[in-house]
Protein backbone atom coordinates (compact mmCIF):
# COMPACT_ATOMS: atom_id res chain seq x y z
CA UNK A 1 0.00 0.00 0.00
CA UNK A 2 1.36 3.39 -1.01
CA UNK A 3 0.90 5.50 2.11
CA UNK A 4 1.42 8.66 0.08
CA UNK A 5 -1.92 7.97 -1.61
CA UNK A 6 -3.50 7.46 1.81
CA UNK A 7 -2.24 10.90 2.89
CA UNK A 8 -3.52 12.56 -0.28
CA UNK A 9 -6.96 11.06 0.30
CA UNK A 10 -7.08 12.49 3.82
CA UNK A 11 -6.06 9.41 5.81
CA UNK A 12 -3.39 10.47 8.33
CA UNK A 13 -3.66 7.28 10.36
CA UNK A 14 -0.78 4.80 10.70
CA UNK A 15 -3.18 2.21 9.24
CA UNK A 16 -4.16 2.18 5.58
CA UNK A 17 -7.81 1.73 4.65
CA UNK A 18 -6.96 -1.59 3.02
CA UNK A 19 -5.39 -2.94 6.20
CA UNK A 20 -8.25 -1.74 8.42
CA UNK A 21 -10.81 -3.38 6.15
CA UNK A 22 -8.93 -6.69 6.09
CA UNK A 23 -8.48 -6.57 9.87
CA UNK A 24 -12.20 -6.05 10.38
CA UNK A 25 -12.93 -9.04 8.13
CA UNK A 26 -10.43 -11.26 9.92
CA UNK A 27 -11.84 -10.37 13.33
CA UNK A 28 -15.36 -11.03 12.09
CA UNK A 29 -14.24 -14.48 10.90
CA UNK A 30 -12.59 -15.21 14.28
CA UNK A 31 -9.13 -15.26 12.68
CA UNK A 32 -5.92 -13.89 14.17
CA UNK A 33 -3.78 -10.96 13.06
CA UNK A 34 -0.11 -10.06 13.45
CA UNK A 35 1.03 -6.44 13.12
CA UNK A 36 4.75 -5.92 12.71
CA UNK A 37 6.68 -2.73 13.40
CA UNK A 38 10.46 -2.80 13.55
CA UNK A 39 11.45 -1.42 16.93
CA UNK A 40 14.78 -0.33 15.50
CA UNK A 41 12.82 2.44 13.87
CA UNK A 42 13.60 4.55 16.93
CA UNK A 43 16.82 5.33 15.06
CA UNK A 44 14.66 8.10 13.61
CA UNK A 45 14.93 9.15 9.99
CA UNK A 46 13.05 11.98 8.33
CA UNK A 47 10.90 11.59 5.24
CA UNK A 48 8.40 13.56 3.17
CA UNK A 49 4.99 11.93 3.44
CA UNK A 50 3.91 13.55 0.19
CA UNK A 51 6.57 12.26 -2.22
CA UNK A 52 8.56 9.75 -0.15
CA UNK A 53 11.82 11.73 -0.20
CA UNK A 54 14.23 10.66 2.57
CA UNK A 55 16.91 13.00 3.91
CA UNK A 56 20.23 11.26 3.26
CA UNK A 57 23.87 12.15 3.76
CA UNK A 58 25.43 13.62 0.61
CA UNK A 59 28.71 11.86 1.43
CA UNK A 60 27.55 8.39 2.49
CA UNK A 61 24.11 8.04 0.88
CA UNK A 62 22.54 6.66 4.09
CA UNK A 63 19.66 8.20 6.00
CA UNK A 64 20.44 10.98 8.45
CA UNK A 65 19.21 10.82 12.04
CA UNK A 66 17.09 13.59 13.57
CA UNK A 67 18.31 15.15 16.81
CA UNK A 68 16.43 17.20 19.39
CA UNK A 69 18.21 20.42 18.45
CA UNK A 70 16.47 20.25 15.07
CA UNK A 71 19.50 19.02 13.16
CA UNK A 72 20.07 16.01 10.92
CA UNK A 73 23.26 14.05 11.48
CA UNK A 74 24.99 11.27 9.58
CA UNK A 75 26.17 8.67 12.09
CA UNK A 76 28.69 7.37 9.57
CA UNK A 77 30.78 10.46 8.74
CA UNK A 78 29.43 13.00 11.23
CA UNK A 79 28.00 15.41 8.65
CA UNK A 80 25.29 17.66 10.07
CA UNK A 81 22.67 20.04 8.70
CA UNK A 82 19.44 21.59 9.89
CA UNK A 83 16.09 20.19 8.88
CA UNK A 84 14.33 22.46 6.35
CA UNK A 85 10.66 23.36 6.76
CA UNK A 86 9.69 22.14 3.29
CA UNK A 87 10.70 19.10 1.23
CA UNK A 88 13.63 19.88 -1.12
CA UNK A 89 12.09 17.53 -3.69
CA UNK A 90 8.42 18.58 -3.88
CA UNK A 91 8.21 21.64 -1.55
CA UNK A 92 5.61 19.89 0.59
CA UNK A 93 5.26 20.74 4.28
CA UNK A 94 4.43 17.10 5.17
CA UNK A 95 7.87 16.33 6.58
CA UNK A 96 7.70 13.68 9.27
CA UNK A 97 10.13 12.15 11.73
CA UNK A 98 9.65 8.38 11.71
CA UNK A 99 10.00 6.57 14.98
CA UNK A 100 6.55 5.48 16.15
CA UNK A 101 6.81 2.49 18.42
CA UNK A 102 4.72 -0.57 19.16
CA UNK A 103 3.17 1.09 22.21
CA UNK A 104 1.65 3.81 20.04
CA UNK A 105 0.38 1.14 17.62
CA UNK A 106 -1.29 -0.74 20.48
CA UNK A 107 -3.03 2.44 21.62
CA UNK A 108 -4.31 3.14 18.10
CA UNK A 109 -5.53 -0.44 17.62
CA UNK A 110 -7.51 -0.38 20.85
CA UNK A 111 -9.29 2.74 19.60
CA UNK A 112 -10.05 1.22 16.18
CA UNK A 113 -11.13 -2.17 17.51
CA UNK A 114 -12.16 -1.76 21.16
CA UNK A 115 -13.66 -5.27 21.34
CA UNK A 116 -10.52 -7.01 20.06
CA UNK A 117 -8.13 -8.77 22.42
CA UNK A 118 -4.75 -7.12 21.82
CA UNK A 119 -1.27 -8.25 22.88
CA UNK A 120 2.05 -6.44 22.48
CA UNK A 121 5.27 -8.43 22.30
CA UNK A 122 8.48 -6.42 22.44
CA UNK A 123 11.48 -5.88 24.69
CA UNK A 124 9.39 -3.93 27.22
CA UNK A 125 6.66 -6.55 27.64
CA UNK A 126 8.91 -9.62 27.71
CA UNK A 127 11.38 -8.59 30.41
CA UNK A 128 9.98 -10.82 33.14
CA UNK A 129 10.94 -14.48 33.36
CA UNK A 130 8.74 -16.75 31.20
CA UNK A 131 6.79 -13.75 29.86
CA UNK A 132 7.65 -14.60 26.25
CA UNK A 133 6.50 -18.21 26.63
CA UNK A 134 3.31 -17.12 28.37
CA UNK A 135 2.41 -14.65 25.63
CA UNK A 136 3.29 -17.17 22.93
CA UNK A 137 1.01 -19.80 24.43
CA UNK A 138 -1.83 -17.31 25.00
CA UNK A 139 -1.78 -16.33 21.33
CA UNK A 140 -1.44 -19.93 20.16
CA UNK A 141 -4.46 -20.90 22.32
CA UNK A 142 -6.54 -18.14 20.69
CA UNK A 143 -6.73 -16.06 23.85
CA UNK A 144 -5.72 -13.03 21.78
CA UNK A 145 -6.94 -11.65 18.43
CA UNK A 146 -4.19 -9.20 17.46
CA UNK A 147 -0.48 -9.59 18.20
CA UNK A 148 1.65 -6.46 17.81
CA UNK A 149 5.36 -7.10 17.78
CA UNK A 150 8.89 -6.35 16.74
CA UNK A 151 11.66 -8.50 15.29
CA UNK A 152 11.06 -11.21 17.88
CA UNK A 153 7.86 -12.23 16.11
CA UNK A 154 9.37 -12.22 12.62
CA UNK A 155 10.35 -15.88 12.47
CA UNK A 156 9.98 -19.21 14.21
CA UNK A 157 6.35 -18.70 15.21
CA UNK A 158 3.70 -21.05 13.84
CA UNK A 159 0.06 -20.04 14.43
CA UNK A 160 -2.49 -21.87 12.29
CA UNK A 161 -5.23 -19.25 12.73
CA UNK A 162 -3.17 -16.23 11.62
CA UNK A 163 -4.55 -15.19 8.24
CA UNK A 164 -3.39 -11.57 8.10
CA UNK A 165 -0.01 -9.93 8.63
CA UNK A 166 0.34 -6.16 8.49
CA UNK A 167 3.79 -4.62 8.06
CA UNK A 168 3.05 -1.12 9.23
CA UNK A 169 6.11 0.79 8.08
CA UNK A 170 8.61 -0.98 5.86
CA UNK A 171 10.43 2.37 5.64
CA UNK A 172 11.64 2.09 9.24
CA UNK A 173 14.17 -0.61 8.42
CA UNK A 174 14.59 0.44 4.79
CA UNK A 175 16.00 3.79 5.90
CA UNK A 176 18.19 2.76 8.79
CA UNK A 177 21.66 4.33 8.67
CA UNK A 178 23.12 0.98 7.62
CA UNK A 179 24.66 -0.09 4.30
CA UNK A 180 22.81 -3.41 4.57
CA UNK A 181 19.42 -1.79 5.19
CA UNK A 182 17.97 -2.98 1.86
CA UNK A 183 18.99 -6.59 2.42
CA UNK A 184 17.83 -6.62 6.03
CA UNK A 185 14.47 -5.12 5.05
CA UNK A 186 13.94 -7.84 2.44
CA UNK A 187 14.79 -10.52 5.01
CA UNK A 188 12.42 -9.04 7.60
CA UNK A 189 9.49 -8.69 5.22
CA UNK A 190 9.98 -12.25 3.95
CA UNK A 191 10.19 -13.66 7.47
CA UNK A 192 7.18 -11.77 8.80
CA UNK A 193 5.10 -12.56 5.72
CA UNK A 194 5.71 -16.24 6.41
CA UNK A 195 3.65 -16.02 9.63
CA UNK A 196 0.39 -15.79 7.64
CA UNK A 197 -1.44 -18.76 6.16
CA UNK A 198 0.53 -21.50 7.89
CA UNK A 199 -2.63 -23.51 8.58
CA UNK A 200 -5.46 -24.54 6.27
CA UNK A 201 -6.70 -20.97 5.84
CA UNK A 202 -5.33 -18.65 3.16
CA UNK A 203 -2.97 -15.93 4.38
CA UNK A 204 -2.59 -12.31 3.27
CA UNK A 205 0.14 -9.75 3.86
CA UNK A 206 -0.28 -5.96 3.69
CA UNK A 207 2.96 -3.98 3.37
CA UNK A 208 2.65 -0.25 4.06
CA UNK A 209 5.35 2.05 2.70
CA UNK A 210 5.97 5.64 1.65
CA UNK A 211 8.40 4.36 -1.01
CA UNK A 212 6.78 1.20 -2.44
CA UNK A 213 8.77 1.36 -5.67
CA UNK A 214 12.10 1.03 -3.85
CA UNK A 215 14.37 -1.68 -5.27
CA UNK A 216 14.26 -3.61 -1.96
C-alpha positions in Angstrom: 0.0 0.0 0.0 1.4 3.4 -1.0 0.9 5.5 2.1 1.4 8.7 0.1 -1.9 8.0 -1.6 -3.5 7.5 1.8 -2.2 10.9 2.9 -3.5 12.6 -0.3 -7.0 11.1 0.3 -7.1 12.5 3.8 -6.1 9.4 5.8 -3.4 10.5 8.3 -3.7 7.3 10.4 -0.8 4.8 10.7 -3.2 2.2 9.2 -4.2 2.2 5.6 -7.8 1.7 4.6 -7.0 -1.6 3.0 -5.4 -2.9 6.2 -8.2 -1.7 8.4 -10.8 -3.4 6.1 -8.9 -6.7 6.1 -8.5 -6.6 9.9 -12.2 -6.1 10.4 -12.9 -9.0 8.1 -10.4 -11.3 9.9 -11.8 -10.4 13.3 -15.4 -11.0 12.1 -14.2 -14.5 10.9 -12.6 -15.2 14.3 -9.1 -15.3 12.7 -5.9 -13.9 14.2 -3.8 -11.0 13.1 -0.1 -10.1 13.4 1.0 -6.4 13.1 4.8 -5.9 12.7 6.7 -2.7 13.4 10.5 -2.8 13.6 11.5 -1.4 16.9 14.8 -0.3 15.5 12.8 2.4 13.9 13.6 4.5 16.9 16.8 5.3 15.1 14.7 8.1 13.6 14.9 9.2 10.0 13.1 12.0 8.3 10.9 11.6 5.2 8.4 13.6 3.2 5.0 11.9 3.4 3.9 13.5 0.2 6.6 12.3 -2.2 8.6 9.8 -0.1 11.8 11.7 -0.2 14.2 10.7 2.6 16.9 13.0 3.9 20.2 11.3 3.3 23.9 12.1 3.8 25.4 13.6 0.6 28.7 11.9 1.4 27.6 8.4 2.5 24.1 8.0 0.9 22.5 6.7 4.1 19.7 8.2 6.0 20.4 11.0 8.5 19.2 10.8 12.0 17.1 13.6 13.6 18.3 15.2 16.8 16.4 17.2 19.4 18.2 20.4 18.5 16.5 20.3 15.1 19.5 19.0 13.2 20.1 16.0 10.9 23.3 14.0 11.5 25.0 11.3 9.6 26.2 8.7 12.1 28.7 7.4 9.6 30.8 10.5 8.7 29.4 13.0 11.2 28.0 15.4 8.6 25.3 17.7 10.1 22.7 20.0 8.7 19.4 21.6 9.9 16.1 20.2 8.9 14.3 22.5 6.4 10.7 23.4 6.8 9.7 22.1 3.3 10.7 19.1 1.2 13.6 19.9 -1.1 12.1 17.5 -3.7 8.4 18.6 -3.9 8.2 21.6 -1.6 5.6 19.9 0.6 5.3 20.7 4.3 4.4 17.1 5.2 7.9 16.3 6.6 7.7 13.7 9.3 10.1 12.1 11.7 9.6 8.4 11.7 10.0 6.6 15.0 6.5 5.5 16.1 6.8 2.5 18.4 4.7 -0.6 19.2 3.2 1.1 22.2 1.7 3.8 20.0 0.4 1.1 17.6 -1.3 -0.7 20.5 -3.0 2.4 21.6 -4.3 3.1 18.1 -5.5 -0.4 17.6 -7.5 -0.4 20.8 -9.3 2.7 19.6 -10.0 1.2 16.2 -11.1 -2.2 17.5 -12.2 -1.8 21.2 -13.7 -5.3 21.3 -10.5 -7.0 20.1 -8.1 -8.8 22.4 -4.7 -7.1 21.8 -1.3 -8.3 22.9 2.1 -6.4 22.5 5.3 -8.4 22.3 8.5 -6.4 22.4 11.5 -5.9 24.7 9.4 -3.9 27.2 6.7 -6.6 27.6 8.9 -9.6 27.7 11.4 -8.6 30.4 10.0 -10.8 33.1 10.9 -14.5 33.4 8.7 -16.8 31.2 6.8 -13.8 29.9 7.7 -14.6 26.3 6.5 -18.2 26.6 3.3 -17.1 28.4 2.4 -14.7 25.6 3.3 -17.2 22.9 1.0 -19.8 24.4 -1.8 -17.3 25.0 -1.8 -16.3 21.3 -1.4 -19.9 20.2 -4.5 -20.9 22.3 -6.5 -18.1 20.7 -6.7 -16.1 23.8 -5.7 -13.0 21.8 -6.9 -11.6 18.4 -4.2 -9.2 17.5 -0.5 -9.6 18.2 1.7 -6.5 17.8 5.4 -7.1 17.8 8.9 -6.3 16.7 11.7 -8.5 15.3 11.1 -11.2 17.9 7.9 -12.2 16.1 9.4 -12.2 12.6 10.4 -15.9 12.5 10.0 -19.2 14.2 6.3 -18.7 15.2 3.7 -21.1 13.8 0.1 -20.0 14.4 -2.5 -21.9 12.3 -5.2 -19.2 12.7 -3.2 -16.2 11.6 -4.5 -15.2 8.2 -3.4 -11.6 8.1 0.0 -9.9 8.6 0.3 -6.2 8.5 3.8 -4.6 8.1 3.1 -1.1 9.2 6.1 0.8 8.1 8.6 -1.0 5.9 10.4 2.4 5.6 11.6 2.1 9.2 14.2 -0.6 8.4 14.6 0.4 4.8 16.0 3.8 5.9 18.2 2.8 8.8 21.7 4.3 8.7 23.1 1.0 7.6 24.7 -0.1 4.3 22.8 -3.4 4.6 19.4 -1.8 5.2 18.0 -3.0 1.9 19.0 -6.6 2.4 17.8 -6.6 6.0 14.5 -5.1 5.1 13.9 -7.8 2.4 14.8 -10.5 5.0 12.4 -9.0 7.6 9.5 -8.7 5.2 10.0 -12.2 3.9 10.2 -13.7 7.5 7.2 -11.8 8.8 5.1 -12.6 5.7 5.7 -16.2 6.4 3.7 -16.0 9.6 0.4 -15.8 7.6 -1.4 -18.8 6.2 0.5 -21.5 7.9 -2.6 -23.5 8.6 -5.5 -24.5 6.3 -6.7 -21.0 5.8 -5.3 -18.7 3.2 -3.0 -15.9 4.4 -2.6 -12.3 3.3 0.1 -9.7 3.9 -0.3 -6.0 3.7 3.0 -4.0 3.4 2.7 -0.3 4.1 5.3 2.0 2.7 6.0 5.6 1.6 8.4 4.4 -1.0 6.8 1.2 -2.4 8.8 1.4 -5.7 12.1 1.0 -3.8 14.4 -1.7 -5.3 14.3 -3.6 -2.0 
